[in-house]
Amino acid sequence: MKYLENYPQNLQDQIKELIDQDKLSNYILNKYPNKHEYQTDKALYAYVNAFKNQYLKKFTLSKVIYDGKINVINNALGTHTFVSRVQGGKLKAKNEIRIGTVFKNMPEAFLRMIVVHELAHFKEKEHNKAFYKFCTYIEPTYHQLEFDLRVYLTYVDLREKLYF
């Protein structure tokens, strides 16, 4: 239950009950039955860029890729970077988003949640009230999606432990 440890105990208890009754897979797979279609870095870039163009028009994305080096265990699902360089008297900015490859096989709603999260960091650097307000502006169900993603990761974690 490491993904849910910061949530209220009553929510953790509900998920624990689903696990004990062997109903967690039913809960999560009924709610999010299909994985998304954005399997390549090019398709992912187009997906993220559409959100960026709608909500953050003032900057450009240099790169958006799936990154196998991002480790969910270390509390990273995606990363964002801003690199500024002086090039011939001009300041050039590169904005990159890297998303863990674990998202290649997840439902689109979870990919959308992590994309919204990483894009919001270009506007607000810290996880503060303004950051989450912007997340919910882009994706009104952001908080529910984040919780469900953590439940999904718990489900994946349990499945892996059963097979190894």
Summary of the structure (lengths in Angstrom):
residues: 164
radius of gyration: 17.3
end to end distance: 17.9
largest distance: 64.2
contacts: 446
relative contact order: 0.16
helix: 57%
strand: 17%
